[in-house]
Amino acid sequence: MSDQEEQMSGQPHDRVGADHAGPVEAMDSAIVAVSASGRITAWNPWARHLLGYTAEEALGRPIERFLHRVAEGDAPPLRDHRILRALRAGVPDHADGDTFTHRDGHPVVLAWSSAPIHADEPGAQERAGAVAGAVIALQDAAERLRIEREQHDRMEQARRANSRLALVAEITTVLSSTLDENEVLRRLVRLAVPALGDWAEVDLLVPDGRVERVAATHREFSPADIARLEGPLPPLPRSPRGPLARVLHGGTTMVVGGDAARPYSDEPLTAAQHELFQTMDAHSVIITPLAARGETYGALTLGYSRPRHDYGPDDRLVVEDIARRTGLVLSNARLFATQRNTAEAMQRSLLTPLPQPDDLQLQARYLPAAQASWVGGDWYDAFPLADSATGLVIGDIMGHDLHAASRMAQVRNMLRALAWDLAAPPSTVLERLDAVMDAVSDAELATAVFARVEKTAAGPWHLRWCNAGHPPPLLITHDGATTFLEEHGMLLGNPGLTGGRPDCTRELPALSTLLLYTDGLIETRGTDLTDSLTGLRRHSAHLARLPVAELCDQLLERMEPSGEDDVALLALRIPA
């Protein structure tokens, strides 16, 4: 059928919209009117502007020739054309943004709405309510949708930025809560996956030049699979070429593909990394140094196993920030370890080997505090005296640092010298120590127990002791009875303090154990001291028959010192 025949074949209602041509032409939106048969009866200039067809080309022809969505391909049959729902069903319809085809073939994004026109012409009463046609309004939606997409993208970027800031804050908080290097790195990889990748691992430079993979994780791997990935790696090459080797050699962050770490015959470390990439099915990888204060400690490697996931500039900034913070934590952890080892070594060097006189069994234990700054004040000592008795000492200098360890050494040596020289009751020795501390030592307050253990002519062993403000010694008999030796006097370090320090005497039964200890064994923040002392008695009673060395070990295990203070323990077992 020719276009002319098509135009002349319309029914009376095919003129819908023609009577309103003037207003339609003047509107600043694209307006298209169609008859009940779906032929175009009005096509204003904005319709031409949006779709490229002139009114002469459009009028009288089927609407589906000019308005079909790109996704529909060829023009669908009239009954399937959604934009004509108002014509078919007599109800309005709309869409916020559909893509149509311009006359020259390029897509145009339009928002549209359609409304039915009901028949109201004379002689149409018998079809009252019938749809005589429809009016379709179209507007260019490309700009609005572009703005909405930009707003959505900005909101998504802000959401991702906030999410990553929260991740960085969480990682910083978690990593800063421990100074255990291995625990720091295990926490790091667990927090990084899946937020920053499908898998993560950390390689550390060991001081002797080796490289070790100390922590790894994968979103789908079992703990057993991960355990097989960790362990020693080949050493760092002198002239690195592979990405991991270059980062460990002081390089900067590298973003590479999963096949970038191709093995070099002369670089086993890169071959080992290539093997890891294959195991992880790596698609995109970022490797960044863990460094602080001019020293590189290792490298953090993150990767995606899924295609279409790549590390961009924003990802790099976040990963580098996390790596810098981790490097600082590692630096602090190693500094802490050095300080702690120094303090502990100094402390232990002052705790001399114990004598074993006259069948007496002596055992001692020392546990350093968890923090380096808390080590230093506690000590134990045992030594023969000039009159063949054995001297026992347990003490605690006020303070928890290397200065406390130094002051402890002064007091310990002065007490040894006074005890040997005076051959006097324990209270006299401590009284002289008070005066000497005040005159020649910078030690402030201290607590101590000084005791003499000696065998009488009649045979039994006796204990004579003086307590200067220290926790009471505990006597444990072979049958499990326990008694605190609670008599005590004033602290050491201030001769002006009033109050004496009594000398006390007690017979020591055969196979009994005398336990001297410092407050780190019984004092824990938030725990009642009476409860701790009761626990010490109960555990000691259960362990009374064990060899004295095993008794000390079991007692420390059961008491579970908090680590807030160092612990010194001195045990004496009387022979049968």
C-alpha positions, 0 to 999 in steps of 0.5 A: 500500500502506498503512503497516500493510500495509507493516509486515506484509509483511516477511519473518522477517528484518524483525525484525532489531534488534527483539530488541535494542530495549533496548540500542539505545534506551539508546545516545547515538548515533543507531542505525537497524537495517534488514532485508534488504528495507531496512525500518527495524526499530530507530530510537532516540531519538537518531535522532529527535533528529537527523532529527526522525522518531519511532520510530512514524513510521519503524519498518517503513517503507523506509529511503530515505524517511528517510535520503537526502542533500540532494545526491540530491534525491528519495529514490533507489531502494533499489539506488542508496542508498549508505548501504545498501551494507552491505545490498547488498554485505555490506561496511561503509561510512562517510562523515565528513560527508554532508548529510541532510534533517531532517523540517522540511526543513533540512539536517543534517550527519551522519557515518555508518557502516553494517555488515551483519548476517549471518543466523544464525537456525535453518533459515537454514543453506541461506543461510549468510553471507546478509545479514539486515540492517544497522545504521547509526550516525549522529552529528552532524558539524556541530560537528566539521566547523565546528571543522575548517573553522575550523582549516583557515581559521586554517592557511590564514590563517597560510600566507598571512600567512607567504607575504606576510611572505616576499614583503615580505622578498624585495621589501625585499631586492631593492629595497635592493640598488640605488639606481637609481630606475628599476631599483627600480620595475621590480623592484617590479612584477615581484615584485608580480605574480602574488603580489598581482595580475594586473598592476601599474604605477607612476606617478611625479611628475616634479619639473616637475609632470608624471606619468610611468608608469615601470614596468608589467607584466601576467601575460599581456602581452608586453614590447612590449605593456607598453612601449606602456603606459609613458611620460608622462601628463597633469599632476596636476590642482590639484583632483583627483577621480579616484583616482590623482590623489587619491593622488598629491596626498597622499591615502591608499590607495584600493581601487576597482572597475575602473570607478571611474576614470570619465573627467572631461572636465576631468581628463585624468590620470583619463581616462588611468587609465580607459584603462589600466583598460580595457586591463588589464580591471581588476576590482578595483584598489588604489592606494597612495602611494609616500611617505617623509619627508613627500613623495609620490614616486608611486603603486603601482597593483595590480589583478586582471583576474579576477572574484571577486578583491578586495582586502581589509583584509589585502591593503591592509596588505601593499600599504601596507607594501611601498609604504612600503618602496619610498618609503624606497628612492626617498627614499634613491635621490634623496638618493644622486643629489643627493650624488653629483651634488654630489660629481661636480660639485665634482670636475669643477669642479677638473679644468680644460680641458687645454692643447694646446701645441706640437702635443702632443695631450692628452686626459683622462677622469674616471669618478666612483665608483658610490657618492657616498661614494667620489667625490673623491680622484683628479685629473689636471692639465696646464699650461704651465711658466715655462720653456716645458715642459709639466707633467703631473700624475696623483694620488690623495688617500687617502680617498673623500668630499667631504673628499678632494675638498677636500684634493685641491683644496689639493694640486693648487693647491699643486703647480701653484704650486710647479711654476711657481715653482721651475723645478726637477726633478720630485723637488725639486717633490714634496719641497717639496710634502711640506713644504707639505702638512705645514705648511699642509694637512690632507691626509694621504697621497697618491700622484702623478706629476709630469712635465715634457714638453719638446722638446730642441734636437736635436728629440726630445721628452723626459719627465722625471718623478718618481713618489711611490708612484703606479701606473707610467705606460705608454708606448705606441709607434706600433707597439704596444710598451708599457713601464711606467715603473716607477721610483718613490719614497715617498708624499706627505704625511709628510716623515719617511718615509725614502727618496728619489724619483728623477728619471727621463728617457725619450725619447718617440718620434714618435706615441707615447702616454704614459698616466697613470692612477689605481688605479681603472682597474686595481684591482678587488676579487678580481682580481690586480693583475698580471693587470690591469696585463697587461690594460692593456698588451694593450689599449693595444697594440691601440689604439696607432694610434687617435686619442688621444681614441678610445684613451681611450674604448676603453681605459675600455670594455675595462678595465671599471672596477668603479666601486669607486673613481673613475678619472682618465686623462691621455693625451699623444700626441707629434706626428710 
